[in-house]
Amino acid sequence: MRDNVLWRKQSRIIMLLADTLKISPERALDLYYTTKVYEHMSDPKSGLQLMSDDYILEDLITELRAIP
């Protein structure tokens, strides 16, 4: 996936996270960069980039809820 396309996809997911959790986009960005979802999104071999934004958001929220 081209870098600019991936960047836009990640931006959409971060904004969806902010809206869903009712937090600022800056806080959502901070949370996003601490997750395995971010690591998988950065790895083209994972294939996560090809999933829908809603699927990735669900995966992201599930991961965040598991953090103690």
PDB file with one MODEL, atoms N, CA, C and O in Angstrom:
MODEL        1
ATOM      1  N   MET A   1       0.850  -1.165   0.000  1.00  0.00           N
ATOM      2  CA  MET A   1       0.000   0.000   0.000  1.00  0.00           C
ATOM      3  C   MET A   1       0.898   1.232   0.000  1.00  0.00           C
ATOM      4  O   MET A   1       1.871   1.306   0.750  1.00  0.00           O
ATOM      5  N   ARG A   2       0.569   2.165  -0.824  1.00  0.00           N
ATOM      6  CA  ARG A   2       1.375   3.384  -0.898  1.00  0.00           C
ATOM      7  C   ARG A   2       1.329   4.140   0.414  1.00  0.00           C
ATOM      8  O   ARG A   2       0.326   4.115   1.127  1.00  0.00           O
ATOM      9  N   ASP A   3       2.427   4.814   0.725  1.00  0.00           N
ATOM     10  CA  ASP A   3       2.541   5.511   2.003  1.00  0.00           C
ATOM     11  C   ASP A   3       1.429   6.537   2.207  1.00  0.00           C
ATOM     12  O   ASP A   3       0.869   6.633   3.299  1.00  0.00           O
ATOM     13  N   ASN A   4       1.105   7.306   1.165  1.00  0.00           N
ATOM     14  CA  ASN A   4       0.084   8.343   1.346  1.00  0.00           C
ATOM     15  C   ASN A   4      -1.300   7.735   1.545  1.00  0.00           C
ATOM     16  O   ASN A   4      -2.121   8.313   2.257  1.00  0.00           O
ATOM     17  N   VAL A   5      -1.575   6.604   0.946  1.00  0.00           N
ATOM     18  CA  VAL A   5      -2.852   5.926   1.140  1.00  0.00           C
ATOM     19  C   VAL A   5      -2.921   5.367   2.557  1.00  0.00           C
ATOM     20  O   VAL A   5      -3.947   5.491   3.227  1.00  0.00           O
ATOM     21  N   LEU A   6      -1.837   4.756   3.011  1.00  0.00           N
ATOM     22  CA  LEU A   6      -1.779   4.230   4.375  1.00  0.00           C
ATOM     23  C   LEU A   6      -1.915   5.360   5.390  1.00  0.00           C
ATOM     24  O   LEU A   6      -2.610   5.205   6.394  1.00  0.00           O
ATOM     25  N   TRP A   7      -1.270   6.475   5.147  1.00  0.00           N
ATOM     26  CA  TRP A   7      -1.341   7.615   6.052  1.00  0.00           C
ATOM     27  C   TRP A   7      -2.783   8.104   6.190  1.00  0.00           C
ATOM     28  O   TRP A   7      -3.238   8.402   7.294  1.00  0.00           O
ATOM     29  N   ARG A   8      -3.505   8.185   5.059  1.00  0.00           N
ATOM     30  CA  ARG A   8      -4.902   8.631   5.103  1.00  0.00           C
ATOM     31  C   ARG A   8      -5.776   7.620   5.838  1.00  0.00           C
ATOM     32  O   ARG A   8      -6.671   8.001   6.591  1.00  0.00           O
ATOM     33  N   LYS A   9      -5.516   6.325   5.617  1.00  0.00           N
ATOM     34  CA  LYS A   9      -6.280   5.285   6.305  1.00  0.00           C
ATOM     35  C   LYS A   9      -6.059   5.376   7.810  1.00  0.00           C
ATOM     36  O   LYS A   9      -7.015   5.302   8.583  1.00  0.00           O
ATOM     37  N   GLN A  10      -4.811   5.534   8.230  1.00  0.00           N
ATOM     38  CA  GLN A  10      -4.523   5.658   9.648  1.00  0.00           C
ATOM     39  C   GLN A  10      -5.178   6.913  10.224  1.00  0.00           C
ATOM     40  O   GLN A  10      -5.673   6.885  11.351  1.00  0.00           O
ATOM     41  N   SER A  11      -5.189   7.979   9.490  1.00  0.00           N
ATOM     42  CA  SER A  11      -5.833   9.219   9.938  1.00  0.00           C
ATOM     43  C   SER A  11      -7.326   9.011  10.157  1.00  0.00           C
ATOM     44  O   SER A  11      -7.881   9.473  11.154  1.00  0.00           O
ATOM     45  N   ARG A  12      -7.970   8.321   9.232  1.00  0.00           N
ATOM     46  CA  ARG A  12      -9.407   8.034   9.381  1.00  0.00           C
ATOM     47  C   ARG A  12      -9.665   7.193  10.629  1.00  0.00           C
ATOM     48  O   ARG A  12     -10.612   7.449  11.372  1.00  0.00           O
ATOM     49  N   ILE A  13      -8.826   6.198  10.852  1.00  0.00           N
ATOM     50  CA  ILE A  13      -9.000   5.315  12.001  1.00  0.00           C
ATOM     51  C   ILE A  13      -8.795   6.086  13.299  1.00  0.00           C
ATOM     52  O   ILE A  13      -9.540   5.885  14.258  1.00  0.00           O
ATOM     53  N   ILE A  14      -7.812   6.951  13.344  1.00  0.00           N
ATOM     54  CA  ILE A  14      -7.568   7.760  14.541  1.00  0.00           C
ATOM     55  C   ILE A  14      -8.751   8.680  14.813  1.00  0.00           C
ATOM     56  O   ILE A  14      -9.159   8.830  15.965  1.00  0.00           O
ATOM     57  N   MET A  15      -9.302   9.289  13.791  1.00  0.00           N
ATOM     58  CA  MET A  15     -10.469  10.160  13.972  1.00  0.00           C
ATOM     59  C   MET A  15     -11.687   9.351  14.411  1.00  0.00           C
ATOM     60  O   MET A  15     -12.462   9.812  15.249  1.00  0.00           O
ATOM     61  N   LEU A  16     -11.866   8.159  13.861  1.00  0.00           N
ATOM     62  CA  LEU A  16     -12.963   7.288  14.304  1.00  0.00           C
ATOM     63  C   LEU A  16     -12.782   6.911  15.772  1.00  0.00           C
ATOM     64  O   LEU A  16     -13.751   6.883  16.532  1.00  0.00           O
ATOM     65  N   LEU A  17     -11.554   6.624  16.169  1.00  0.00           N
ATOM     66  CA  LEU A  17     -11.264   6.285  17.560  1.00  0.00           C
ATOM     67  C   LEU A  17     -11.611   7.465  18.467  1.00  0.00           C
ATOM     68  O   LEU A  17     -12.233   7.282  19.513  1.00  0.00           O
ATOM     69  N   ALA A  18     -11.215   8.654  18.077  1.00  0.00           N
ATOM     70  CA  ALA A  18     -11.514   9.852  18.867  1.00  0.00           C
ATOM     71  C   ALA A  18     -13.022  10.043  19.006  1.00  0.00           C
ATOM     72  O   ALA A  18     -13.510  10.329  20.099  1.00  0.00           O
ATOM     73  N   ASP A  19     -13.757   9.888  17.918  1.00  0.00           N
ATOM     74  CA  ASP A  19     -15.213  10.043  17.959  1.00  0.00           C
ATOM     75  C   ASP A  19     -15.868   8.966  18.817  1.00  0.00           C
ATOM     76  O   ASP A  19     -16.776   9.252  19.598  1.00  0.00           O
ATOM     77  N   THR A  20     -15.408   7.738  18.670  1.00  0.00           N
ATOM     78  CA  THR A  20     -16.001   6.616  19.397  1.00  0.00           C
ATOM     79  C   THR A  20     -15.765   6.727  20.895  1.00  0.00           C
ATOM     80  O   THR A  20     -16.675   6.486  21.689  1.00  0.00           O
ATOM     81  N   LEU A  21     -14.554   7.089  21.281  1.00  0.00           N
ATOM     82  CA  LEU A  21     -14.203   7.172  22.699  1.00  0.00           C
ATOM     83  C   LEU A  21     -14.466   8.552  23.296  1.00  0.00           C
ATOM     84  O   LEU A  21     -14.271   8.763  24.493  1.00  0.00           O
ATOM     85  N   LYS A  22     -14.909   9.495  22.454  1.00  0.00           N
ATOM     86  CA  LYS A  22     -15.175  10.868  22.901  1.00  0.00           C
ATOM     87  C   LYS A  22     -13.934  11.489  23.551  1.00  0.00           C
ATOM     88  O   LYS A  22     -13.985  12.054  24.643  1.00  0.00           O
ATOM     89  N   ILE A  23     -12.820  11.356  22.825  1.00  0.00           N
ATOM     90  CA  ILE A  23     -11.557  11.940  23.276  1.00  0.00           C
ATOM     91  C   ILE A  23     -11.022  12.842  22.168  1.00  0.00           C
ATOM     92  O   ILE A  23     -11.538  12.841  21.050  1.00  0.00           O
ATOM     93  N   SER A  24     -10.007  13.595  22.482  1.00  0.00           N
ATOM     94  CA  SER A  24      -9.424  14.493  21.482  1.00  0.00           C
ATOM     95  C   SER A  24      -8.661  13.673  20.435  1.00  0.00           C
ATOM     96  O   SER A  24      -8.184  12.579  20.735  1.00  0.00           O
ATOM     97  N   PRO A  25      -8.546  14.191  19.229  1.00  0.00           N
ATOM     98  CA  PRO A  25      -7.744  13.505  18.214  1.00  0.00           C
ATOM     99  C   PRO A  25      -6.289  13.309  18.657  1.00  0.00           C
ATOM    100  O   PRO A  25      -5.666  12.306  18.308  1.00  0.00           O
ATOM    101  N   GLU A  26      -5.756  14.252  19.413  1.00  0.00           N
ATOM    102  CA  GLU A  26      -4.384  14.139  19.897  1.00  0.00           C
ATOM    103  C   GLU A  26      -4.233  12.949  20.846  1.00  0.00           C
ATOM    104  O   GLU A  26      -3.255  12.205  20.774  1.00  0.00           O
ATOM    105  N   ARG A  27      -5.219  12.781  21.741  1.00  0.00           N
ATOM    106  CA  ARG A  27      -5.191  11.645  22.672  1.00  0.00           C
ATOM    107  C   ARG A  27      -5.352  10.337  21.904  1.00  0.00           C
ATOM    108  O   ARG A  27      -4.679   9.352  22.206  1.00  0.00           O
ATOM    109  N   ALA A  28      -6.240  10.325  20.915  1.00  0.00           N
ATOM    110  CA  ALA A  28      -6.441   9.132  20.091  1.00  0.00           C
ATOM    111  C   ALA A  28      -5.149   8.772  19.357  1.00  0.00           C
ATOM    112  O   ALA A  28      -4.807   7.596  19.233  1.00  0.00           O
ATOM    113  N   LEU A  29      -4.446   9.775  18.878  1.00  0.00           N
ATOM    114  CA  LEU A  29      -3.174   9.548  18.201  1.00  0.00           C
ATOM    115  C   LEU A  29      -2.156   8.931  19.154  1.00  0.00           C
ATOM    116  O   LEU A  29      -1.455   7.985  18.797  1.00  0.00           O
ATOM    117  N   ASP A  30      -2.082   9.467  20.353  1.00  0.00           N
ATOM    118  CA  ASP A  30      -1.173   8.908  21.361  1.00  0.00           C
ATOM    119  C   ASP A  30      -1.501   7.453  21.656  1.00  0.00           C
ATOM    120  O   ASP A  30      -0.603   6.615  21.730  1.00  0.00           O
ATOM    121  N   LEU A  31      -2.781   7.150  21.825  1.00  0.00           N
ATOM    122  CA  LEU A  31      -3.202   5.772  22.096  1.00  0.00           C
ATOM    123  C   LEU A  31      -2.857   4.859  20.927  1.00  0.00           C
ATOM    124  O   LEU A  31      -2.324   3.765  21.112  1.00  0.00           O
ATOM    125  N   TYR A  32      -3.165   5.319  19.736  1.00  0.00           N
ATOM    126  CA  TYR A  32      -2.954   4.505  18.528  1.00  0.00           C
ATOM    127  C   TYR A  32      -1.498   4.067  18.398  1.00  0.00           C
ATOM    128  O   TYR A  32      -1.219   2.907  18.095  1.00  0.00           O
ATOM    129  N   TYR A  33      -0.576   4.993  18.628  1.00  0.00           N
ATOM    130  CA  TYR A  33       0.839   4.678  18.432  1.00  0.00           C
ATOM    131  C   TYR A  33       1.427   3.737  19.481  1.00  0.00           C
ATOM    132  O   TYR A  33       2.573   3.306  19.352  1.00  0.00           O
ATOM    133  N   THR A  34       0.650   3.414  20.520  1.00  0.00           N
ATOM    134  CA  THR A  34       1.129   2.482  21.548  1.00  0.00           C
ATOM    135  C   THR A  34       0.595   1.065  21.353  1.00  0.00           C
ATOM    136  O   THR A  34       0.843   0.198  22.191  1.00  0.00           O
ATOM    137  N   THR A  35      -0.128   0.814  20.274  1.00  0.00           N
ATOM    138  CA  THR A  35      -0.822  -0.466  20.115  1.00  0.00           C
ATOM    139  C   THR A  35      -0.142  -1.402  19.121  1.00  0.00           C
ATOM    140  O   THR A  35       0.672  -0.989  18.295  1.00  0.00           O
ATOM    141  N   LYS A  36      -0.503  -2.666  19.231  1.00  0.00           N
ATOM    142  CA  LYS A  36      -0.077  -3.678  18.259  1.00  0.00           C
ATOM    143  C   LYS A  36      -0.735  -3.414  16.912  1.00  0.00           C
ATOM    144  O   LYS A  36      -0.164  -3.722  15.866  1.00  0.00           O
ATOM    145  N   VAL A  37      -1.938  -2.844  16.938  1.00  0.00           N
ATOM    146  CA  VAL A  37      -2.624  -2.512  15.680  1.00  0.00           C
ATOM    147  C   VAL A  37      -1.746  -1.584  14.858  1.00  0.00           C
ATOM    148  O   VAL A  37      -1.610  -1.769  13.648  1.00  0.00           O
ATOM    149  N   TYR A  38      -1.153  -0.596  15.497  1.00  0.00           N
ATOM    150  CA  TYR A  38      -0.247   0.310  14.788  1.00  0.00           C
ATOM    151  C   TYR A  38       0.924  -0.465  14.193  1.00  0.00           C
ATOM    152  O   TYR A  38       1.292  -0.245  13.040  1.00  0.00           O
ATOM    153  N   GLU A  39       1.506  -1.364  14.969  1.00  0.00           N
ATOM    154  CA  GLU A  39       2.624  -2.164  14.470  1.00  0.00           C
ATOM    155  C   GLU A  39       2.210  -2.986  13.252  1.00  0.00           C
ATOM    156  O   GLU A  39       2.950  -3.075  12.272  1.00  0.00           O
ATOM    157  N   HIS A  40       1.022  -3.585  13.324  1.00  0.00           N
ATOM    158  CA  HIS A  40       0.545  -4.394  12.196  1.00  0.00           C
ATOM    159  C   HIS A  40       0.214  -3.525  10.984  1.00  0.00           C
ATOM    160  O   HIS A  40       0.446  -3.929   9.845  1.00  0.00           O
ATOM    161  N   MET A  41      -0.325  -2.338  11.229  1.00  0.00           N
ATOM    162  CA  MET A  41      -0.631  -1.432  10.121  1.00  0.00           C
ATOM    163  C   MET A  41       0.653  -0.981   9.427  1.00  0.00           C
ATOM    164  O   MET A  41       0.651  -0.717   8.225  1.00  0.00           O
ATOM    165  N   SER A  42       1.737  -0.894  10.177  1.00  0.00           N
ATOM    166  CA  SER A  42       3.013  -0.459   9.610  1.00  0.00           C
ATOM    167  C   SER A  42       3.736  -1.576   8.871  1.00  0.00           C
ATOM    168  O   SER A  42       4.703  -1.321   8.152  1.00  0.00           O
ATOM    169  N   ASP A  43       3.279  -2.802   9.040  1.00  0.00           N
ATOM    170  CA  ASP A  43       3.907  -3.967   8.417  1.00  0.00           C
ATOM    171  C   ASP A  43       3.063  -4.435   7.236  1.00  0.00           C
ATOM    172  O   ASP A  43       1.990  -5.001   7.445  1.00  0.00           O
ATOM    173  N   PRO A  44       3.513  -4.216   6.008  1.00  0.00           N
ATOM    174  CA  PRO A  44       2.716  -4.592   4.838  1.00  0.00           C
ATOM    175  C   PRO A  44       2.433  -6.089   4.763  1.00  0.00           C
ATOM    176  O   PRO A  44       1.478  -6.507   4.109  1.00  0.00           O
ATOM    177  N   LYS A  45       3.253  -6.895   5.425  1.00  0.00           N
ATOM    178  CA  LYS A  45       3.050  -8.342   5.384  1.00  0.00           C
ATOM    179  C   LYS A  45       1.851  -8.787   6.219  1.00  0.00           C
ATOM    180  O   LYS A  45       1.330  -9.882   6.013  1.00  0.00           O
ATOM    181  N   SER A  46       1.411  -7.952   7.156  1.00  0.00           N
ATOM    182  CA  SER A  46       0.306  -8.345   8.038  1.00  0.00           C
ATOM    183  C   SER A  46      -1.033  -8.380   7.315  1.00  0.00           C
ATOM    184  O   SER A  46      -1.903  -9.182   7.653  1.00  0.00           O
ATOM    185  N   GLY A  47      -1.198  -7.520   6.331  1.00  0.00           N
ATOM    186  CA  GLY A  47      -2.452  -7.470   5.585  1.00  0.00           C
ATOM    187  C   GLY A  47      -3.552  -6.688   6.287  1.00  0.00           C
ATOM    188  O   GLY A  47      -4.647  -6.543   5.743  1.00  0.00           O
ATOM    189  N   LEU A  48      -3.284  -6.186   7.478  1.00  0.00           N
ATOM    190  CA  LEU A  48      -4.308  -5.446   8.211  1.00  0.00           C
ATOM    191  C   LEU A  48      -4.732  -4.188   7.463  1.00  0.00           C
ATOM    192  O   LEU A  48      -5.876  -3.749   7.579  1.00  0.00           O
ATOM    193  N   GLN A  49      -3.828  -3.619   6.708  1.00  0.00           N
ATOM    194  CA  GLN A  49      -4.137  -2.396   5.949  1.00  0.00           C
ATOM    195  C   GLN A  49      -5.277  -2.608   4.959  1.00  0.00           C
ATOM    196  O   GLN A  49      -5.945  -1.653   4.563  1.00  0.00           O
ATOM    197  N   LEU A  50      -5.499  -3.851   4.563  1.00  0.00           N
ATOM    198  CA  LEU A  50      -6.516  -4.160   3.566  1.00  0.00           C
ATOM    199  C   LEU A  50      -7.909  -4.317   4.164  1.00  0.00           C
ATOM    200  O   LEU A  50      -8.897  -4.394   3.434  1.00  0.00           O
ATOM    201  N   MET A  51      -7.987  -4.363   5.477  1.00  0.00           N
ATOM    202  CA  MET A  51      -9.278  -4.512   6.154  1.00  0.00           C
ATOM    203  C   MET A  51     -10.003  -3.172   6.199  1.00  0.00           C
ATOM    204  O   MET A  51      -9.406  -2.115   5.996  1.00  0.00           O
ATOM    205  N   SER A  52     -11.300  -3.241   6.469  1.00  0.00           N
ATOM    206  CA  SER A  52     -12.091  -2.012   6.522  1.00  0.00           C
ATOM    207  C   SER A  52     -11.709  -1.181   7.746  1.00  0.00           C
ATOM    208  O   SER A  52     -11.179  -1.703   8.726  1.00  0.00           O
ATOM    209  N   ASP A  53     -11.985   0.099   7.671  1.00  0.00           N
ATOM    210  CA  ASP A  53     -11.701   0.992   8.791  1.00  0.00           C
ATOM    211  C   ASP A  53     -12.451   0.537  10.040  1.00  0.00           C
ATOM    212  O   ASP A  53     -11.898   0.564  11.140  1.00  0.00           O
ATOM    213  N   ASP A  54     -13.703   0.121   9.877  1.00  0.00           N
ATOM    214  CA  ASP A  54     -14.501  -0.316  11.024  1.00  0.00           C
ATOM    215  C   ASP A  54     -13.925  -1.571  11.659  1.00  0.00           C
ATOM    216  O   ASP A  54     -13.928  -1.697  12.884  1.00  0.00           O
ATOM    217  N   TYR A  55     -13.436  -2.491  10.858  1.00  0.00           N
ATOM    218  CA  TYR A  55     -12.824  -3.707  11.387  1.00  0.00           C
ATOM    219  C   TYR A  55     -11.575  -3.360  12.197  1.00  0.00           C
ATOM    220  O   TYR A  55     -11.375  -3.882  13.294  1.00  0.00           O
ATOM    221  N   ILE A  56     -10.748  -2.492  11.659  1.00  0.00           N
ATOM    222  CA  ILE A  56      -9.517  -2.097  12.342  1.00  0.00           C
ATOM    223  C   ILE A  56      -9.849  -1.342  13.628  1.00  0.00           C
ATOM    224  O   ILE A  56      -9.199  -1.548  14.653  1.00  0.00           O
ATOM    225  N   LEU A  57     -10.849  -0.476  13.578  1.00  0.00           N
ATOM    226  CA  LEU A  57     -11.272   0.250  14.771  1.00  0.00           C
ATOM    227  C   LEU A  57     -11.735  -0.718  15.851  1.00  0.00           C
ATOM    228  O   LEU A  57     -11.375  -0.556  17.017  1.00  0.00           O
ATOM    229  N   GLU A  58     -12.512  -1.703  15.490  1.00  0.00           N
ATOM    230  CA  GLU A  58     -12.976  -2.704  16.455  1.00  0.00           C
ATOM    231  C   GLU A  58     -11.798  -3.446  17.079  1.00  0.00           C
ATOM    232  O   GLU A  58     -11.762  -3.661  18.290  1.00  0.00           O
ATOM    233  N   ASP A  59     -10.840  -3.832  16.248  1.00  0.00           N
ATOM    234  CA  ASP A  59      -9.638  -4.510  16.725  1.00  0.00           C
ATOM    235  C   ASP A  59      -8.853  -3.600  17.675  1.00  0.00           C
ATOM    236  O   ASP A  59      -8.352  -4.051  18.705  1.00  0.00           O
ATOM    237  N   LEU A  60      -8.754  -2.348  17.327  1.00  0.00           N
ATOM    238  CA  LEU A  60      -8.038  -1.358  18.134  1.00  0.00           C
ATOM    239  C   LEU A  60      -8.709  -1.169  19.494  1.00  0.00           C
ATOM    240  O   LEU A  60      -8.028  -1.156  20.519  1.00  0.00           O
ATOM    241  N   ILE A  61     -10.017  -1.024  19.514  1.00  0.00           N
ATOM    242  CA  ILE A  61     -10.748  -0.839  20.769  1.00  0.00           C
ATOM    243  C   ILE A  61     -10.637  -2.086  21.641  1.00  0.00           C
ATOM    244  O   ILE A  61     -10.493  -1.982  22.859  1.00  0.00           O
ATOM    245  N   THR A  62     -10.703  -3.257  21.025  1.00  0.00           N
ATOM    246  CA  THR A  62     -10.535  -4.500  21.775  1.00  0.00           C
ATOM    247  C   THR A  62      -9.167  -4.541  22.444  1.00  0.00           C
ATOM    248  O   THR A  62      -9.047  -4.918  23.610  1.00  0.00           O
ATOM    249  N   GLU A  63      -8.147  -4.154  21.703  1.00  0.00           N
ATOM    250  CA  GLU A  63      -6.803  -4.128  22.275  1.00  0.00           C
ATOM    251  C   GLU A  63      -6.694  -3.130  23.415  1.00  0.00           C
ATOM    252  O   GLU A  63      -6.103  -3.435  24.451  1.00  0.00           O
ATOM    253  N   LEU A  64      -7.253  -1.952  23.237  1.00  0.00           N
ATOM    254  CA  LEU A  64      -7.180  -0.918  24.269  1.00  0.00           C
ATOM    255  C   LEU A  64      -7.927  -1.337  25.531  1.00  0.00           C
ATOM    256  O   LEU A  64      -7.491  -1.015  26.637  1.00  0.00           O
ATOM    257  N   ARG A  65      -9.025  -2.038  25.391  1.00  0.00           N
ATOM    258  CA  ARG A  65      -9.778  -2.509  26.562  1.00  0.00           C
ATOM    259  C   ARG A  65      -9.011  -3.569  27.343  1.00  0.00           C
ATOM    260  O   ARG A  65      -9.224  -3.726  28.545  1.00  0.00           O
ATOM    261  N   ALA A  66      -8.138  -4.282  26.687  1.00  0.00           N
ATOM    262  CA  ALA A  66      -7.363  -5.344  27.340  1.00  0.00           C
ATOM    263  C   ALA A  66      -6.189  -4.805  28.130  1.00  0.00           C
ATOM    264  O   ALA A  66      -5.582  -5.535  28.913  1.00  0.00           O
ATOM    265  N   ILE A  67      -5.858  -3.535  27.936  1.00  0.00           N
ATOM    266  CA  ILE A  67      -4.731  -2.934  28.661  1.00  0.00           C
ATOM    267  C   ILE A  67      -5.177  -2.669  30.101  1.00  0.00           C
ATOM    268  O   ILE A  67      -6.199  -2.019  30.322  1.00  0.00           O
ATOM    269  N   PRO A  68      -4.418  -3.167  31.080  1.00  0.00           N
ATOM    270  CA  PRO A  68      -4.811  -2.983  32.488  1.00  0.00           C
ATOM    271  C   PRO A  68      -4.690  -1.552  32.951  1.00  0.00           C
ATOM    272  O   PRO A  68      -4.986  -1.250  34.108  1.00  0.00           O
TER     273      PRO A  68
ENDMDL
END
